[in-house]
């Protein structure tokens, strides 16, 4: 894990955004709490979509 951080690939009505979080990424199937009362489910864990970025990325599904 790069620098003890991971990314969340979050769906928004206006498009996808990346959010950085501390620690290990959540497991596939876990529910992640976002701003307010919003929750999204982890559909997969993969590499960061950013070139050269070593952080893992949790891809979320609304």
C-alpha positions, 0 to 999 in steps of 0.5 A, a space after each residue: 500500500 502506498 503511503 498508507 492511503 487508498 482511493 475511492 472511485 465514487 459515482 456522483 450525478 455529475 460524474 465520477 470523482 476520486 477521494 483519498 482515504 487513510 488506511 487499507 481499502 474497504 473489502 468488496 461488498 462493504 458499504 462506505 459512508 460518504 458525505 451526509 447520509 450517502 452510502 455506496 457499495 464496493 464493487 471491486 478493488 483495483 489499481 489507481 486510475 491515475 498513471 504512476 499512482 501505486 495506491 489501491 482504489 475501491 470502485 464504488 457503486 451507487 
